[in-house]
Amino acid sequence: MYTERLSLKPNEYEKSIARASELLRNGGVVAVPTETVYGLAASAYCEDAVKKVFKAKGRPQDNPLIVHIADMDMLFEIAEDIPENALICAEKFWPGPFTMVLKRTDIIPSGVSAGLDTVAVRMPSDPVCRDIIRKSGIPLAAPSANLSGKPSPTEPSHVLCDLDGKIDAVVISGSCDVGVESTVVSFTGGTPSLLRPGGVTLEQLREILPDITVDSAVLSEPEKGAKVASPGMKYKHYAPKADTYLVEADGEKYAEFVNGRNNGVAICFTEDSDTVKVKKIVYGSRQNEATLAHSVFDALREADALGAETVYVHAPSKTGVGLAVYNRLIRAAAFRVIKL
């Protein structure tokens, strides 16, 4: 299969949006930019198209997808019995990196939701993504546009590295702003529950949902055989080829630890740069967790490019956007955490 490159240069924008939309309406699979990571999109109404997404990624069939919409009319087509607090969150956080798990209508095939009676839905803020949804006239089921288990793609080059020749097209846009997948909250169990942290923080959610709970899978591995309502909960994810360890330590202890292991690569903070003497990748500032989110997947992919056999990542805090970064990293490390 030839994977088309759809340029967004000013003189090609409309043509590329139209071509992406045509492919999607006809059951194709297209990698599209969002503000979080690149998504591998297919019509949420077409089970055969959704199966192509699972096949291209090598994604387990019991891992649900998120459906992306362009307006509230689409929400009411695919979800029902929507609680008031969910609508308040939609007003506050949409368009943006926020996903709600709601009761699905019959228009959504069960394969999109891994056989559950729910649907995960969000309205992305990326204007290119929303233009494609509007032009196609259909909501798009879209997990991250990478091979299952590998670091998520935040650049079109990442998508092509993993999926060139396996999908119909890639929309060539810039770097994703947020850099980690959306926050996911379930509204189906009475009390709202945070299933996956992201760009909308737990602290922001508590301002609207003071009784929100945090699913145990946010910071630990779910029990084997457990059904999950959100992507990013169940499996080892986001991992480079190297054996990866998450290191919880202050700057001095982290530097001492990695400097004693000259066979590995350190993925560290800007603040560590002068004291870490082994081969290193700087992924942002401890004082600005948004920089960590923006660069964490790039850093994991860079470790592969360096041929690293072992990676030691300096763990962020578990507050604010740091919680989202920590959540991704413990899965990249297969839950191997070193506490100093």
Disulfide bonds with the S-S distance in Angstrom:
none
